[in-house]
Amino acid sequence: MNQNPTDENAKTEPGRFTPGGDPVEDAWYTSFFLENHLDHLAYPDQVASSEQVRFMVYIEGEERYYPCSDQMFNAIMARKRPPFFERRYREVLDRILALVESQIEAPRERDFLFSLLRNKYAHEAADGVMIPSRIEKRLFSIYVNRTGIEDPMLCEKVRRNFLALSAMKNPALEEALDRFDPELWSPSPRSLAQVKIRADRMRLSRMVSLMGESDLWQKSTAQWTVEDFARAASRPVAGDGLARMLDLLVPDQPEAPAQPLKILWLPDEAGEAILDLHVIRFLARLGHRVMVAFKEGPLFTKVDFYDAQEDESMKEALEGVRFIPGREMGKNDLVRLLRSDIPVLALSDGTRERTNLLLCSTFFARAFKEADLVVARGPDARRRFFDTHFSFTRNILSITPGENGELSTEFAPHHPAVVHFSHHDLETRAGGIIAKMREARQKGVTVMFYSGIIGSIPGRIDVAKEIMSTFVTHLRGQSSDTFVINPSEHFEPGMDADDLMFMWEIVQRSGYIDIWRFQTYGDIADAFAMLGRKIPPEWVGKDATFSTGCTKEMIIAMDVARNYPEMQIIGPPMEKFYRRAEYGVGKMYDSRLADVCGIGEKTV
């Protein structure tokens, strides 16, 4: 990697900023998020909440994540325009003007667009608060809207994908990948298991090396020989990423076979993506599950979700892959898909721009959180994941073209403080609770499940747990031969709404619940009375119907009752539920309730 101090890729001091000091600087910091349309409070339907961001980024304290390199952020905060800054800005304008030059023939229309785009660029770039990629998106949108050319680079992407697929179908390529090289088998393997592992590692290494050969999607390879492909498959690979990739996905340990991993793959350019899919299918044959996240829509030559479904070369490369449309899917549904016999899933990241975790869809955030490894392709992703002080919740592997024609790979482990509850962890916890329910049933004890508000009043989780525990203790003392399950006793720091709903649904569908009680306002009032306290205003009139989680649990309860009609459901009237439709990633309360309690994300 180029370490020139004027290069944005160079490592710099962390771009941390703590509000609360100079009000002028605080205002500039707030302007940075507002002007870039990256503030959740200002744009709640477009920008991810802090809870959703924490699915992907490890945030320390009150710090706010920003989708650019530390060097870019530092330059913006310092209100300086160093050479790398001006170069990145100019590259944005040059790219969009090149589109006009190459695609608009009418002189008047061309001159009009040149002037319009330069005017918009001058306006957006004037004060230096904009991230270059955000300016680029706005200029690109203007071009698309004014010209009616929905995907300006469609033909170029089709050409690249066709050339890349033709290369992948060339018999000489398979022969080159399968070639036996005695010099690379030293020391000699001692078992057939070791032979297979060594062969898989060598094939994966060769396939990754191919990613650095741009001729595969820029030129015809119809005349390439086995030696030509072998040369491309042995290109040097810089960095530690390839070695870490091999150790994770094909560990050289015959006595301890590799465990299947869930991989989130972020492709970059058209043509390159065909090679990515060649690697992805190989990983699927090894038993891994791969989620491929394309761009939502066109952005120059980036491969997008439409290309994946309509481009003939992409369709052939993606044959048999399950496409997941839309921006929403719950954790339970995603887990079921990952456990199915479908090894590769295709989805959209929800954006039409370079890597931006603040604008990604809810489903993408869930996919990120469920992955064991995120493979990020291209230089844009490299800047966002590696040229920053932020750490992430998953292991990140970056693969991008490097210097002197070599491929560059880097690996960043997830932050060590990240709390991750695996499916196995949650299922084990659920199994332990079910075992106690089964034991109680065998003793003739009635099993009651108590559903109530835990995280539904923002910022009041501790109070909610205290209220629930106080009332459940009352129930236990009031009722003989009754085993009451109190969910708040099983809540642990680090658990989010997705984790809780996944675990509790397993328990709730076990068939061991005799009485499913939903919290009423009377329960809450009684609990505060037992505590000798007045009811705070945010709790007045509340009951389980104000909880998004409880609403989802009522839906489950109704379904369970169809299979176990002897189960009794008590609590608020069922028609009062369904006012809370979705809690959003990581958020255990309906966003509309935040205003009631004066709780929200902090802004300066």
ZALOSE-696617 format. One line per field, with one value per residue (C-alpha): x, y, z; residue in one letter; residue number from 1; chain. Coordinates in nm, 3 decimals, padded with zeros to 5 digits. Example, Ala and Ser with C-alpha at 12.3 -4.5 7.8 and 13.67 -1.06 7.14 Angstrom:
2
px: 01.230_01.367
py: -00.450_-00.106
pz: 00.780_00.714
resn: a_s
resi: 1_2
chain: A_A
//
This chain:
604
px: 00.000_00.122_00.230_00.276_00.148_-00.060_-00.238_-00.576_-00.480_-00.201_-00.259_-00.331_-00.421_-00.768_-01.041_-01.208_-01.408_-01.569_-01.855_-01.901_-01.597_-01.576_-01.934_-01.804_-01.633_-01.941_-02.154_-01.912_-01.922_-02.301_-02.296_-02.077_-02.352_-02.637_-02.484_-02.384_-02.737_-02.594_-02.786_-03.046_-03.262_-03.279_-03.325_-03.472_-03.603_-03.269_-02.995_-02.942_-03.003_-02.709_-02.846_-02.833_-02.484_-02.367_-02.460_-02.165_-01.937_-01.796_-01.876_-01.700_-01.886_-02.077_-01.868_-02.051_-01.949_-01.872_-01.828_-01.494_-01.127_-00.980_-00.763_-01.066_-01.256_-00.957_-00.919_-01.288_-01.283_-00.964_-01.124_-00.810_-00.788_-00.461_-00.357_-00.522_-00.848_-00.852_-00.757_-01.045_-01.288_-01.160_-01.185_-01.556_-01.617_-01.398_-01.589_-01.929_-01.813_-01.660_-02.006_-02.148_-01.863_-01.902_-02.282_-02.440_-02.406_-02.634_-02.406_-02.666_-02.765_-02.400_-02.309_-02.614_-02.518_-02.155_-02.265_-02.533_-02.303_-02.017_-02.257_-02.380_-02.026_-01.908_-02.197_-02.144_-01.764_-01.745_-01.712_-01.529_-01.770_-01.888_-01.746_-01.648_-01.865_-02.171_-02.105_-02.060_-02.398_-02.574_-02.404_-02.474_-02.841_-02.869_-02.717_-02.949_-03.260_-03.184_-03.087_-03.325_-03.032_-03.106_-02.779_-02.519_-02.254_-02.484_-02.321_-01.973_-02.080_-02.238_-01.916_-01.697_-01.924_-01.935_-01.555_-01.509_-01.762_-01.600_-01.268_-01.419_-01.567_-01.238_-01.121_-00.764_-00.849_-00.970_-00.661_-00.440_-00.621_-00.598_-00.234_-00.008_00.315_00.552_00.754_00.449_00.391_00.689_00.683_00.482_00.137_00.115_-00.252_-00.531_-00.708_-00.398_-00.380_-00.735_-00.673_-00.351_-00.526_-00.819_-00.583_-00.381_-00.690_-00.835_-00.500_-00.483_-00.842_-00.776_-00.461_-00.672_-00.861_-00.559_-00.562_-00.775_-00.729_-00.979_-01.264_-01.106_-00.993_-01.081_-00.903_-01.024_-00.665_-00.519_-00.329_-00.299_00.032_-00.136_-00.397_-00.132_00.069_-00.239_-00.317_00.032_00.039_00.188_-00.053_00.053_-00.058_-00.168_-00.527_-00.482_-00.304_-00.576_-00.844_-00.688_-00.654_-01.018_-01.180_-00.945_-00.742_-00.444_-00.557_-00.687_-00.756_-00.986_-01.194_-01.298_-01.632_-01.865_-01.860_-02.117_-01.957_-02.088_-01.926_-01.931_-01.846_-01.718_-01.681_-01.859_-01.639_-01.455_-01.781_-01.785_-01.449_-01.584_-01.874_-01.630_-01.457_-01.787_-01.911_-01.588_-01.635_-01.992_-01.861_-01.638_-01.953_-01.951_-02.261_-02.218_-02.437_-02.353_-02.458_-02.487_-02.555_-02.923_-02.891_-02.651_-02.327_-02.083_-01.935_-02.022_-02.220_-02.576_-02.880_-03.047_-02.736_-02.739_-03.092_-03.099_-02.748_-02.720_-02.363_-02.444_-02.759_-02.554_-02.287_-02.560_-02.763_-02.919_-02.854_-03.149_-03.236_-03.386_-03.570_-03.663_-03.490_-03.653_-03.616_-03.618_-03.331_-03.527_-03.606_-03.245_-03.116_-03.353_-03.223_-02.861_-02.938_-03.120_-02.962_-02.918_-02.544_-02.547_-02.789_-02.802_-02.927_-02.899_-02.706_-02.980_-02.752_-02.657_-02.315_-01.973_-01.949_-02.166_-02.282_-02.499_-02.727_-02.741_-03.071_-03.194_-03.157_-02.796_-02.718_-02.864_-02.663_-02.348_-02.418_-02.483_-02.163_-01.843_-01.637_-01.699_-01.509_-01.489_-01.374_-01.217_-01.034_-01.345_-01.424_-01.055_-01.066_-01.390_-01.288_-00.912_-00.811_-01.009_-00.973_-01.314_-01.326_-01.601_-01.812_-01.708_-01.377_-01.305_-01.102_-01.016_-00.915_-00.826_-00.585_-00.249_00.063_00.274_-00.006_-00.018_-00.325_-00.344_-00.515_-00.560_-00.732_-00.882_-01.019_-01.338_-01.304_-01.219_-01.490_-01.771_-02.030_-02.164_-02.430_-02.415_-02.719_-02.577_-02.541_-02.899_-03.033_-02.842_-02.990_-03.336_-03.279_-03.190_-03.512_-03.718_-03.560_-03.682_-04.028_-04.038_-03.929_-04.199_-04.464_-04.356_-04.407_-04.759_-04.665_-04.837_-04.595_-04.662_-04.473_-04.484_-04.442_-04.387_-04.201_-03.824_-03.671_-03.984_-03.953_-03.625_-03.362_-03.564_-03.443_-03.331_-03.666_-03.853_-03.658_-03.721_-04.095_-04.121_-03.915_-04.117_-04.447_-04.326_-04.205_-04.557_-04.709_-04.479_-04.576_-04.943_-04.975_-04.892_-04.752_-04.680_-04.350_-04.334_-04.077_-03.950_-03.770_-03.590_-03.395_-03.240_-03.148_-02.771_-02.569_-02.493_-02.822_-03.032_-03.388_-03.288_-03.109_-03.394_-03.666_-03.468_-03.412_-03.760_-03.938_-03.768_-03.894_-04.241_-04.296_-04.183_-04.540_-04.469_-04.650_-04.981_-05.054_-04.912_-04.967_-04.911_-04.835_-05.127_-05.120_-05.262_-04.952_-04.727_-04.928_-04.918_-04.542_-04.476_-04.706_-04.506_-04.189_-04.347_-04.304_-04.533_-04.580_-04.352_-04.533_-04.371_-04.523_-04.875_-05.121_-04.855_-04.894_-04.766_-04.943_-04.689_-04.406_-04.302_-04.153_-04.476_-04.673_-04.457_-04.498_-04.876_-04.858_-04.651_-04.891_-05.188_-05.000_-04.893_-05.253_-05.363_-05.131_-05.188_-05.547_-05.534_-05.282_-05.446_-05.365_-05.444_-05.368_-05.477_-05.739_-05.583_-05.726_-05.506_-05.192_-05.045_-04.980_-04.606_-04.502_-04.122_-03.858_-03.577_-03.231_-03.100_-03.375_-03.604_-03.857_-04.080_-03.903_-04.218_-04.188_-03.851_-04.011_-04.243_-03.949_-03.720_-03.476_-03.295_-02.959_-02.743_-02.661_-02.464
py: 00.000_00.347_00.522_00.865_01.112_01.289_00.969_00.902_00.536_00.631_00.550_00.859_00.951_00.836_01.075_01.090_01.393_01.449_01.703_01.937_02.160_02.452_02.526_02.635_02.300_02.120_02.299_02.203_01.840_01.841_02.008_01.724_01.470_01.695_01.812_01.458_01.338_01.097_01.207_00.956_01.211_01.433_01.144_00.855_00.668_00.671_00.667_00.373_00.414_00.381_00.039_-00.082_00.060_-00.131_-00.453_-00.377_-00.124_-00.140_00.205_00.326_00.562_00.841_00.837_00.845_00.633_00.806_00.631_00.769_00.728_00.895_01.111_01.239_01.305_01.483_01.705_01.796_01.870_02.078_02.266_02.210_02.094_01.900_01.758_01.416_01.592_01.809_01.509_01.297_01.585_01.638_01.265_01.281_01.566_01.411_01.080_01.241_01.481_01.186_01.029_01.343_01.356_00.992_00.958_01.292_01.382_01.688_01.993_02.202_01.923_01.835_02.196_02.228_01.918_02.027_02.360_02.214_01.949_02.196_02.436_02.161_02.043_02.396_02.435_02.101_02.129_02.495_02.458_02.123_01.950_01.687_01.337_01.294_00.983_01.179_01.449_01.176_01.021_01.356_01.435_01.084_01.116_01.449_01.295_00.994_01.203_01.464_01.218_00.933_00.691_00.475_00.281_00.479_00.204_-00.090_-00.183_-00.166_-00.389_-00.640_-00.648_-00.706_-00.978_-01.157_-01.155_-01.274_-01.557_-01.665_-01.687_-01.890_-02.135_-02.178_-02.542_-02.418_-02.235_-02.549_-02.734_-02.456_-02.453_-02.832_-02.854_-03.055_-02.881_-03.110_-02.815_-02.685_-03.017_-03.007_-03.156_-03.442_-03.498_-03.799_-03.890_-03.870_-03.615_-03.398_-03.437_-03.305_-03.012_-02.922_-02.940_-02.724_-02.464_-02.453_-02.419_-02.141_-01.959_-01.980_-01.860_-01.558_-01.478_-01.468_-01.170_-00.952_-01.026_-00.749_-00.887_-01.159_-00.907_-00.639_-00.850_-01.173_-01.480_-01.716_-01.774_-01.815_-02.134_-02.334_-02.157_-01.816_-01.903_-02.067_-01.744_-01.541_-01.788_-01.749_-01.370_-01.238_-01.161_-00.899_-00.869_-01.119_-01.157_-01.464_-01.662_-01.574_-01.663_-02.005_-02.074_-01.979_-02.151_-02.445_-02.497_-02.730_-02.958_-03.300_-03.405_-03.103_-03.048_-02.692_-02.583_-02.432_-02.055_-01.793_-01.545_-01.208_-01.124_-00.764_-00.764_-00.450_-00.407_-00.579_-00.848_-00.892_-01.016_-01.313_-01.423_-01.365_-01.599_-01.862_-01.850_-01.838_-02.158_-02.331_-02.217_-02.347_-02.687_-02.685_-02.650_-02.278_-02.058_-01.737_-01.424_-01.201_-00.837_-00.635_-00.262_-00.169_00.018_00.156_00.332_00.356_00.008_-00.134_-00.456_-00.418_-00.626_-00.563_-00.686_-01.001_-01.082_-00.954_-00.961_-01.292_-01.361_-01.283_-01.497_-01.792_-01.740_-01.716_-02.017_-02.193_-01.899_-01.790_-01.421_-01.236_-00.923_-00.634_-00.466_-00.649_-01.002_-01.110_-01.290_-01.615_-01.627_-01.548_-01.821_-02.072_-01.982_-02.013_-02.359_-02.473_-02.665_-02.339_-02.259_-01.914_-01.626_-01.301_-00.976_-00.600_-00.381_-00.118_00.155_00.308_00.427_00.319_00.132_00.318_00.129_00.421_00.384_00.004_-00.179_-00.349_-00.687_-00.613_-00.519_-00.851_-01.039_-00.858_-00.950_-01.316_-01.356_-01.509_-01.336_-01.032_-01.030_-00.671_-00.625_-00.315_00.003_00.186_-00.087_-00.095_00.272_00.234_-00.079_-00.040_00.328_00.408_00.373_00.207_-00.164_-00.391_-00.665_-00.927_-01.036_-00.835_-00.959_-00.702_-00.806_-00.528_-00.453_-00.344_-00.191_-00.325_-00.554_-00.760_-00.828_-00.679_-00.858_-00.745_-00.901_-00.724_-00.932_-00.821_-00.605_-00.830_-00.671_-00.760_-00.984_-01.233_-01.486_-01.761_-01.958_-02.248_-02.029_-01.908_-02.255_-02.395_-02.128_-02.201_-02.573_-02.518_-02.325_-02.590_-02.861_-02.679_-02.642_-03.015_-03.104_-02.882_-03.036_-03.387_-03.288_-03.170_-02.803_-02.542_-02.360_-01.989_-01.768_-01.396_-01.156_-00.792_-00.474_-00.502_-00.273_-00.111_00.208_00.355_00.410_00.229_-00.130_-00.150_-00.015_-00.256_-00.554_-00.441_-00.403_-00.743_-00.922_-00.760_-00.869_-01.221_-01.265_-01.166_-01.421_-01.695_-01.622_-01.597_-01.919_-02.269_-02.535_-02.278_-02.235_-01.877_-01.789_-01.434_-01.329_-01.045_-01.300_-01.430_-01.094_-01.038_-00.735_-00.761_-00.927_-00.731_-00.770_-01.014_-01.243_-01.235_-01.304_-01.593_-01.755_-01.702_-01.827_-02.164_-02.173_-02.050_-02.310_-02.599_-02.692_-02.679_-02.350_-02.391_-02.022_-01.738_-01.415_-01.075_-00.778_-00.543_-00.188_-00.327_-00.547_-00.242_-00.033_-00.315_-00.354_00.016_00.000_-00.299_-00.097_00.196_00.432_00.647_00.552_00.763_00.939_00.724_00.413_00.547_00.348_00.118_-00.257_-00.538_-00.389_-00.104_-00.356_-00.453_-00.773_-00.860_-00.792_-01.043_-01.283_-01.251_-01.356_-01.656_-01.728_-01.738_-01.976_-02.199_-02.205_-02.360_-02.655_-02.663_-02.542_-02.616_-02.334_-02.031_-01.674_-01.394_-01.024_-00.714_-00.763_-00.910_-00.636_-00.382_-00.551_-00.499_-00.127_-00.201_-00.357_-00.373_-00.283_-00.238_-00.384_-00.385_-00.155_-00.303_-00.025_00.134_00.448_00.657_00.597_00.767_01.111_01.029_00.961_01.229_00.959_00.971_00.970_01.256_01.540_01.850
pz: 00.000_-00.083_00.236_00.082_00.345_00.082_-00.014_00.145_00.185_00.424_00.790_00.995_01.348_01.453_01.345_01.685_01.785_02.122_02.123_02.416_02.373_02.132_02.015_01.674_01.625_01.757_01.499_01.219_01.339_01.331_00.989_00.863_00.935_00.826_00.497_00.404_00.487_00.746_01.056_01.174_01.353_01.045_00.800_01.003_00.700_00.517_00.783_01.018_01.387_01.626_01.724_01.364_01.316_01.625_01.448_01.219_01.392_01.744_01.880_02.192_02.423_02.250_01.934_01.601_01.305_00.976_00.637_00.522_00.602_00.910_00.688_00.498_00.822_00.976_00.669_00.679_01.052_01.017_00.725_00.520_00.162_00.127_-00.213_-00.162_-00.068_-00.379_-00.594_-00.462_-00.519_-00.874_-00.952_-00.870_-01.114_-01.386_-01.369_-01.414_-01.689_-01.873_-01.885_-02.045_-02.297_-02.400_-02.401_-02.494_-02.861_-02.894_-02.840_-02.658_-02.420_-02.358_-02.279_-02.056_-01.853_-01.830_-01.684_-01.457_-01.308_-01.260_-01.085_-00.852_-00.788_-00.705_-00.462_-00.289_-00.274_-00.171_00.206_00.207_00.444_00.195_00.165_-00.203_-00.250_-00.131_-00.391_-00.650_-00.569_-00.607_-00.939_-01.068_-00.969_-01.152_-01.465_-01.456_-01.389_-01.657_-01.930_-01.853_-01.888_-01.586_-01.601_-01.799_-01.785_-01.860_-02.191_-02.042_-01.753_-01.992_-02.194_-01.888_-01.751_-02.086_-02.118_-01.760_-01.795_-02.122_-01.941_-01.659_-01.914_-02.100_-02.049_-02.025_-01.702_-01.527_-01.641_-01.505_-01.169_-01.149_-01.253_-01.022_-00.928_-00.731_-00.602_-00.413_-00.234_-00.004_00.250_00.105_00.259_00.492_00.443_00.189_00.413_00.401_00.023_-00.011_00.221_00.043_-00.296_-00.175_-00.030_-00.350_-00.568_-00.353_-00.355_-00.734_-00.775_-00.553_-00.752_-01.067_-00.922_-00.993_-01.367_-01.519_-01.871_-01.779_-01.798_-02.017_-02.313_-02.488_-02.350_-02.624_-02.736_-02.389_-02.322_-02.001_-01.942_-01.977_-01.715_-01.492_-01.506_-01.405_-01.125_-00.980_-00.965_-00.641_-00.359_-00.105_00.256_00.518_00.399_00.178_00.449_00.702_00.445_00.387_00.760_00.821_00.525_00.457_00.776_00.738_01.021_00.901_01.259_01.311_00.994_00.912_01.051_00.789_00.808_00.709_00.469_00.358_00.023_-00.103_-00.476_-00.645_-01.021_-01.308_-01.457_-01.130_-00.979_-01.220_-01.078_-00.728_-00.800_-00.928_-00.589_-00.403_-00.569_-00.468_-00.107_-00.119_-00.232_00.076_00.289_00.363_00.333_00.135_00.119_-00.180_-00.130_-00.451_-00.484_-00.488_-00.817_-01.079_-00.984_-01.275_-01.330_-00.987_-01.015_-00.883_-00.791_-01.128_-01.312_-01.100_-01.215_-01.573_-01.720_-01.910_-01.797_-01.434_-01.450_-01.573_-01.306_-01.041_-01.156_-00.856_-00.621_-00.404_-00.455_-00.159_-00.272_-00.047_00.244_00.536_00.670_01.033_01.203_01.237_00.865_00.775_01.007_00.851_00.506_00.617_00.754_00.442_00.155_-00.039_-00.014_-00.178_-00.117_-00.317_-00.165_-00.200_00.042_00.004_-00.133_-00.466_-00.360_-00.247_00.084_00.335_00.642_00.755_00.454_00.427_00.462_00.777_00.610_00.512_00.873_00.988_00.727_00.842_01.203_01.118_00.915_01.050_00.782_00.559_00.229_00.101_-00.260_-00.409_-00.302_-00.183_00.069_00.168_00.266_00.462_00.653_00.694_00.669_00.980_01.356_01.380_01.456_01.333_01.483_01.227_01.079_00.762_00.465_00.198_-00.156_-00.397_-00.682_-00.544_-00.687_-00.974_-01.092_-00.773_-00.566_-00.216_00.073_00.431_00.730_01.032_01.321_01.491_01.801_02.099_02.315_02.075_02.242_01.993_02.078_01.818_01.712_01.911_02.222_02.197_02.124_02.422_02.648_02.511_02.562_02.927_02.987_02.806_03.023_03.336_03.183_03.100_03.453_03.602_03.378_03.480_03.845_03.768_03.801_03.581_03.349_03.296_03.052_03.133_02.841_02.925_02.848_02.881_02.621_02.486_02.690_02.557_02.821_03.089_03.060_03.425_03.545_03.317_03.451_03.809_03.746_03.579_03.845_04.124_03.975_03.884_04.244_04.350_04.111_04.237_04.595_04.511_04.308_04.430_04.199_03.928_03.746_03.616_03.350_03.383_03.058_03.234_03.439_03.118_02.967_02.939_02.827_02.459_02.372_02.127_02.011_01.737_01.983_02.234_01.980_01.832_02.172_02.312_02.000_02.049_02.409_02.319_02.050_02.273_02.371_02.745_02.820_03.003_03.059_02.850_03.038_02.878_03.103_03.175_03.301_03.627_03.660_03.615_03.864_04.120_04.077_04.141_04.445_04.577_04.528_04.715_04.422_04.211_03.847_03.621_03.333_03.064_03.225_03.274_03.063_02.920_02.884_02.662_02.360_02.362_02.312_01.961_02.100_02.281_01.964_01.781_02.074_02.056_01.692_01.799_02.086_01.852_01.624_01.916_02.044_01.717_01.784_02.162_02.210_02.584_02.633_02.796_02.683_02.928_02.927_02.731_02.458_02.146_01.924_02.108_01.977_01.631_01.688_01.681_01.353_01.360_01.616_01.363_01.387_01.742_01.868_02.133_02.119_01.859_01.737_01.792_02.166_02.181_02.167_02.456_02.686_02.551_02.446_02.115_01.953_02.071_01.841_01.913
resn: m_n_q_n_p_t_d_e_n_a_k_t_e_p_g_r_f_t_p_g_g_d_p_v_e_d_a_w_y_t_s_f_f_l_e_n_h_l_d_h_l_a_y_p_d_q_v_a_s_s_e_q_v_r_f_m_v_y_i_e_g_e_e_r_y_y_p_c_s_d_q_m_f_n_a_i_m_a_r_k_r_p_p_f_f_e_r_r_y_r_e_v_l_d_r_i_l_a_l_v_e_s_q_i_e_a_p_r_e_r_d_f_l_f_s_l_l_r_n_k_y_a_h_e_a_a_d_g_v_m_i_p_s_r_i_e_k_r_l_f_s_i_y_v_n_r_t_g_i_e_d_p_m_l_c_e_k_v_r_r_n_f_l_a_l_s_a_m_k_n_p_a_l_e_e_a_l_d_r_f_d_p_e_l_w_s_p_s_p_r_s_l_a_q_v_k_i_r_a_d_r_m_r_l_s_r_m_v_s_l_m_g_e_s_d_l_w_q_k_s_t_a_q_w_t_v_e_d_f_a_r_a_a_s_r_p_v_a_g_d_g_l_a_r_m_l_d_l_l_v_p_d_q_p_e_a_p_a_q_p_l_k_i_l_w_l_p_d_e_a_g_e_a_i_l_d_l_h_v_i_r_f_l_a_r_l_g_h_r_v_m_v_a_f_k_e_g_p_l_f_t_k_v_d_f_y_d_a_q_e_d_e_s_m_k_e_a_l_e_g_v_r_f_i_p_g_r_e_m_g_k_n_d_l_v_r_l_l_r_s_d_i_p_v_l_a_l_s_d_g_t_r_e_r_t_n_l_l_l_c_s_t_f_f_a_r_a_f_k_e_a_d_l_v_v_a_r_g_p_d_a_r_r_r_f_f_d_t_h_f_s_f_t_r_n_i_l_s_i_t_p_g_e_n_g_e_l_s_t_e_f_a_p_h_h_p_a_v_v_h_f_s_h_h_d_l_e_t_r_a_g_g_i_i_a_k_m_r_e_a_r_q_k_g_v_t_v_m_f_y_s_g_i_i_g_s_i_p_g_r_i_d_v_a_k_e_i_m_s_t_f_v_t_h_l_r_g_q_s_s_d_t_f_v_i_n_p_s_e_h_f_e_p_g_m_d_a_d_d_l_m_f_m_w_e_i_v_q_r_s_g_y_i_d_i_w_r_f_q_t_y_g_d_i_a_d_a_f_a_m_l_g_r_k_i_p_p_e_w_v_g_k_d_a_t_f_s_t_g_c_t_k_e_m_i_i_a_m_d_v_a_r_n_y_p_e_m_q_i_i_g_p_p_m_e_k_f_y_r_r_a_e_y_g_v_g_k_m_y_d_s_r_l_a_d_v_c_g_i_g_e_k_t_v
resi: 1_2_3_4_5_6_7_8_9_10_11_12_13_14_15_16_17_18_19_20_21_22_23_24_25_26_27_28_29_30_31_32_33_34_35_36_37_38_39_40_41_42_43_44_45_46_47_48_49_50_51_52_53_54_55_56_57_58_59_60_61_62_63_64_65_66_67_68_69_70_71_72_73_74_75_76_77_78_79_80_81_82_83_84_85_86_87_88_89_90_91_92_93_94_95_96_97_98_99_100_101_102_103_104_105_106_107_108_109_110_111_112_113_114_115_116_117_118_119_120_121_122_123_124_125_126_127_128_129_130_131_132_133_134_135_136_137_138_139_140_141_142_143_144_145_146_147_148_149_150_151_152_153_154_155_156_157_158_159_160_161_162_163_164_165_166_167_168_169_170_171_172_173_174_175_176_177_178_179_180_181_182_183_184_185_186_187_188_189_190_191_192_193_194_195_196_197_198_199_200_201_202_203_204_205_206_207_208_209_210_211_212_213_214_215_216_217_218_219_220_221_222_223_224_225_226_227_228_229_230_231_232_233_234_235_236_237_238_239_240_241_242_243_244_245_246_247_248_249_250_251_252_253_254_255_256_257_258_259_260_261_262_263_264_265_266_267_268_269_270_271_272_273_274_275_276_277_278_279_280_281_282_283_284_285_286_287_288_289_290_291_292_293_294_295_296_297_298_299_300_301_302_303_304_305_306_307_308_309_310_311_312_313_314_315_316_317_318_319_320_321_322_323_324_325_326_327_328_329_330_331_332_333_334_335_336_337_338_339_340_341_342_343_344_345_346_347_348_349_350_351_352_353_354_355_356_357_358_359_360_361_362_363_364_365_366_367_368_369_370_371_372_373_374_375_376_377_378_379_380_381_382_383_384_385_386_387_388_389_390_391_392_393_394_395_396_397_398_399_400_401_402_403_404_405_406_407_408_409_410_411_412_413_414_415_416_417_418_419_420_421_422_423_424_425_426_427_428_429_430_431_432_433_434_435_436_437_438_439_440_441_442_443_444_445_446_447_448_449_450_451_452_453_454_455_456_457_458_459_460_461_462_463_464_465_466_467_468_469_470_471_472_473_474_475_476_477_478_479_480_481_482_483_484_485_486_487_488_489_490_491_492_493_494_495_496_497_498_499_500_501_502_503_504_505_506_507_508_509_510_511_512_513_514_515_516_517_518_519_520_521_522_523_524_525_526_527_528_529_530_531_532_533_534_535_536_537_538_539_540_541_542_543_544_545_546_547_548_549_550_551_552_553_554_555_556_557_558_559_560_561_562_563_564_565_566_567_568_569_570_571_572_573_574_575_576_577_578_579_580_581_582_583_584_585_586_587_588_589_590_591_592_593_594_595_596_597_598_599_600_601_602_603_604
chain: A_A_A_A_A_A_A_A_A_A_A_A_A_A_A_A_A_A_A_A_A_A_A_A_A_A_A_A_A_A_A_A_A_A_A_A_A_A_A_A_A_A_A_A_A_A_A_A_A_A_A_A_A_A_A_A_A_A_A_A_A_A_A_A_A_A_A_A_A_A_A_A_A_A_A_A_A_A_A_A_A_A_A_A_A_A_A_A_A_A_A_A_A_A_A_A_A_A_A_A_A_A_A_A_A_A_A_A_A_A_A_A_A_A_A_A_A_A_A_A_A_A_A_A_A_A_A_A_A_A_A_A_A_A_A_A_A_A_A_A_A_A_A_A_A_A_A_A_A_A_A_A_A_A_A_A_A_A_A_A_A_A_A_A_A_A_A_A_A_A_A_A_A_A_A_A_A_A_A_A_A_A_A_A_A_A_A_A_A_A_A_A_A_A_A_A_A_A_A_A_A_A_A_A_A_A_A_A_A_A_A_A_A_A_A_A_A_A_A_A_A_A_A_A_A_A_A_A_A_A_A_A_A_A_A_A_A_A_A_A_A_A_A_A_A_A_A_A_A_A_A_A_A_A_A_A_A_A_A_A_A_A_A_A_A_A_A_A_A_A_A_A_A_A_A_A_A_A_A_A_A_A_A_A_A_A_A_A_A_A_A_A_A_A_A_A_A_A_A_A_A_A_A_A_A_A_A_A_A_A_A_A_A_A_A_A_A_A_A_A_A_A_A_A_A_A_A_A_A_A_A_A_A_A_A_A_A_A_A_A_A_A_A_A_A_A_A_A_A_A_A_A_A_A_A_A_A_A_A_A_A_A_A_A_A_A_A_A_A_A_A_A_A_A_A_A_A_A_A_A_A_A_A_A_A_A_A_A_A_A_A_A_A_A_A_A_A_A_A_A_A_A_A_A_A_A_A_A_A_A_A_A_A_A_A_A_A_A_A_A_A_A_A_A_A_A_A_A_A_A_A_A_A_A_A_A_A_A_A_A_A_A_A_A_A_A_A_A_A_A_A_A_A_A_A_A_A_A_A_A_A_A_A_A_A_A_A_A_A_A_A_A_A_A_A_A_A_A_A_A_A_A_A_A_A_A_A_A_A_A_A_A_A_A_A_A_A_A_A_A_A_A_A_A_A_A_A_A_A_A_A_A_A_A_A_A_A_A_A_A_A_A_A_A_A_A_A_A_A_A_A_A_A_A_A_A_A_A_A_A_A_A_A_A_A_A_A_A_A_A_A_A_A_A_A_A_A_A_A_A_A_A_A_A_A_A_A_A_A_A_A_A_A_A_A_A_A_A_A_A_A_A_A_A_A_A_A_A_A_A_A_A_A_A_A_A_A_A_A_A_A_A_A_A
//
